[in-house]
Amino acid sequence: MTANTYKPEQITALYARLSQEDALDGDSNSIVNQKAVLSKYASDNGFTNPVFFIDDGVSGVTFAGVR
């Protein structure tokens, strides 16, 4: 019998969301900044295959849209 050599692809999940301040301004520059900071952190610390999960336009202050 042979050992199963299949290994699922691993990702580094990076999450960014709209800040409350940017929501008030209608500006999502914080998403761009967060992505840059998260990418640098992942790279500097050996985290590979980054995948972004982004809530642009959704603030953590409100539960609107949550079902």
N, C-alpha and C positions, 0 to 999 in steps of 0.2 A: 504494500500500500504506500502511496506517495503522500507526502505532506502537502497541504494546501498552501501554495505560495502566493495566493492572491492577497494583495494589501490594498485596501481602499485608499484613494487619494486623500491626503490630509490637507486641510486649508487652515489659514489663520484668519479667523473672523474678526473684522474690524468694524465697529459700530459708531456711527455719528448721527446726531440729531440736531434739529434746529434749536438754538438757544432762545430763551424767553425774550431777551433783548432784541434779537434779530427778528423775531416774530412780530414785535411791535413796530419795527422799522420796515417790515416787508423785505428785508435783506437777508440773503442766506450765505453771506461771506463766511460765516462761522463754519459752514460745512466744508468749504474749500480749505480753511485753516486747519480744521480738525483732521481732514484727510492727509494733509501734509505732515502734521505732527504724528499721527498714527503710523503713516508709512515710514517715517524716519525711525520711530521707536521700534517697529517690527524689524526693519533692516538692521539697525544697530544691535539688536538682541537676538539675531539669528532666526527670527520667525519667517518662514517661507510661505509662498503661495498665498499672498494676502487676497482676501475677498471682502469687499465693502458691503455693509448693510446700512442703508441711509434712510432716515426719516426726515426728509427735507419738506418743510411745511407742516410738520407735526411736532408740537411742543410736548414735553413731558409734564407740563403744568395742567393739561386738560385731558380728559378721557374721551373727548368727542371722537366718534368713529370707532371706538372700541366696542366690540360686541361680545 
